[in-house]
């Protein structure tokens, strides 16, 4: 290999000339991560607790927040964190101002994911294949079916999107109307999803690809090959980040189908989140959180 080829390969691996990631220790094999403001919230089901880190220094803020149960995923609002407790089939509210965890709100056989949109908490019950709403004021829970073996949900201001591995389908929900807005068959093995505007991005572990879906037309409009066994995805407009467990890399791809860069993501990457400047990865294999420049 020529010297120029070696240099080009190194740039692709690290991306934009960066020297490498920052890593911060967290306990007990983290599986969920969310970022807002200057806080990174990390869920570790084996510990029954959440760890909060400062985005600038990576230092822990306060003591771990004890929720009990098996906290696996987190959605962050302005005043509260909402935690998916898979073992108890519940959502746990945590007040962000003092890290106080309230009693679990039981919503189904299991709760594998949680999202926020239109002043509603959306909880995914994978066993039942439904998304359930937790409304303000304790209004009745509403069940919205998204298919067998539902595996992931995501939300923005308008849409809640979910993917089902059982029927390889994407479903999107009008968050304000609280109703199903559409379905589209995808094929493959969809395992993770994100949404920005009228576009959903789906990680397909069967084909090692990312599929772009236009929610206005209800059609898949292209795909991008990424690394082996994608496990998580996060998007900011057409700037998309895919976490792959097979090659243990974060892939950055564009809406045009280009691969911008890929970078190492630890021993056993499980989840990722974005803020304005960085990509944050939970690495269950090394009990760390990794920070990468975007």
C-alpha angles and dihedrals in degrees: 000000000000122000090249091053091050091052092048092050091051092051091052091050097049099027128219093014095293118162095222143287132304115235129202127190120242128170134256112009106301119225105172134048136177133173133203132156108333096334134094114195118202127191123208113182095195091060098042088227147097126231121209120204132189109245094218102047102018089228120142115260109221125319124322113283107241112217099157120216119059111310108195111158135026137205116192125212130178094270106013145037116222114208129199109224105195097184096054097035089236147120116230119207115213121190107228096206094066104007091243113164116212128207116292117267105221113217109160151325090308139349112215100167142011136201140176128228138143093006090301133113111227116203124191117221101193095184092057095035093232141117113226126202126223104201129199113266094024097282114173118290113253122212119215114184117224101169143276119312092013106192112179145013135191135179146196130181094293111021140047111198129191138180130212122205091195095067099014091238139141119218126190128197130204097235097202095047093040092223140116110266101183152330132219128187112232108176119211120064111302110201107162139020142188133183135210120173109319094338128093121196117205127194110218113200092184094062099023090238146116116237122205117213125192105216093197094061096026092230137125104239104185147331139224125211114234136167128309120294106358112210106177141017137195128183137193105188106302092341103100131183123196125192113210122197096192097061094020093231140129110229121202113204133173133228088252091063098257124139105226098182146323129216137184115273104192133261103306111007114196111166143007140198137183138225127177094279110019149042114227121204129190110218110196093181095062099026091239144121114226124209119204127181112245 
